[in-house]
Amino acid sequence: MHMSRMQYILRLSRLLGVAFLAPATVAHASCEPKLAPPVVAFSAPVPETNYHYDKNVNMIQQMMQERGHIFAKLNNQWTLGVTFAQPIYQLDGKLQTEKGEDGYCTRLEWVQVTFGYQDMQVYIGSDFKPGTCAFRVVYDHENEHVAINTYTLEEFAEPVRAKMQDLANAETYVRTAVPPTLDAMLLPYKRALDRAVAEFRQVQASRNGAIDTPGNYARTQAMCTDWNQSGTWTQSGPVIQAPVRPQNSGLPAGTLPGLQSPDAVLRAPSAPTPRR
């Protein structure tokens, strides 16, 4: 099983695609009055996982191709189940600006940070009927990925919240010749969030990859003998066209997106006894 490319959503309200420029002139601690630090509203959402049982192996493979996931057809392996974890990282805020005789005094009134998941979807091939050994093995494996995605987020959420609060506690007014933009004032928070996201994705991908190994496939394959429940699998496996790299995929040639993604794919070799 390898892992498919994770979609990275970074919605910085009024920030995305904008150059982050520091205020022209800044004199920290030069504006009065000194008020309380900005309020940090932090959330780490984990939505309820949605399970789907209406797509067979061929349809899951096609769905992945349509979503732009890129994988190699190696050793006649096929996708038996997949977990899609779509993250959401958001940053927003509000400025308070006062005009003085010699410029503007500006501070952040509040900062809102979202670090979590927008969506979690699990697909299990309809080739495997509920109550059967093969269904249970596929189901349990995908739930391992759900658990990894969930507890890894929980592990990172509190340090991210604490870092955002530390930045807020250090905030003060800044004095500038022209009012600074929200993106400029939020830049330290964005940089900290970017670093946290990069580390989070690396750990998440590593943990998911640890259960997507040939050795684990072999062990789980041996647990069941009812893989070919649909009766349509031959010695050459399900009839599926290997996906091709889509145009403008964003990945260089030879990239294995599974090394970077929490999305988990359950793979099987040629039938009649596929492995995961």
Residue, then its C-alpha position, 0 to 999 in steps of 0.5 A: m500500500h502506498m499513500s496518495r498525495m495529500q491536498y494542502i489547504l492554507r486559507l489565510s484570510r486576505l493573505l493567500g497570494v499576497a506578498f508579506l511586507a513589513p511596515a515601513t518604519v516600526a518602533h516597538a513599544s512606542c505607542e500608548p496605551k499598552l493594552a492586553p495582548p490579542v485574543v487567540a481563538f484556536s481550534a483543531p477540528v476532527p470531523e466525524t469519519n464518513y464510511h463508503y461501501d458503494k464503490n468496488v475495487n475498479m471504481i476506487q481506482q478510478m476515483m483516485q485517478e480522477r482526484g489526481h492521485i498518482f501511483a505505479k502499477l507494480n506487481n499487479q497491485w490494486t486498491l482495496g480501500v482508501t482513506f482520504a484525510q483533507p486538512i484545513y489550516q486557517l489564519d485570520g485576525k483583526l487590526q486596531t489602528e489609531k492615527g496619531e500626530d506622527g503616524y499610526c499605532t496598530r495592534l492585533e485585536w484578535v487572531q484566529v487559528t484553525f489547525g485540523y481536518q476539514d474532511m475524513q472519508v474512508y472507502i472500502g471496496s464493495d467486493f468485500k461483504p460486511g461480516t466477511c474476513a476480507f471486509r474486516v481486514v480492510y476495514d480495520h486497516e483503514n481505521e488504523h489510518v484514521a486513528i493515526n491521523t487523529y492522534t497525530l493531530e491531537e499531539f501537535a494541536e497543543p504545541v501549535r496553540a501554545k506557540m500562537q499564544d506566545l506570539a500574541n503575548a509578545e505583541t504590542y503596538v507598532r508605529t508606522a508612517v502608513p497603516p500596516t496591513l493585516d498580512a504584515m502583522l500576521l506574518p510571524y503567526k504564518r511563519a510559525l504555522d507553516r513550520a508546524v504544518a511541515e513537521f506535522r505532515q512529515v510525522q503523519a506521513s511517516r506513521n501512516g507509511a509504517i503500516d503500509t509495508p510489504g511485510n504488513y501486507a503479507r501478514t494481513q493477506a494471510m489472515c483471510t482466504d475469501w478475497n475473491q468474493s465477487g468471482t470476477w478476479t482472475q490470475s491477472g487481477p481485476v481489469i483496470q487500466a493503470p492510471v497515467r500522470p495527469q497534466n499539471s499534477g504539481l509533482p515532479a516525475g518520479t515523485l512517490p506522493g505516498l511519502q508525503s501524504p496521510d491519505a492511505v491506500l490499501r493495495a492488493p496483488s494479483a488475484p485470487t488472494p489479494r493482499r493489502 
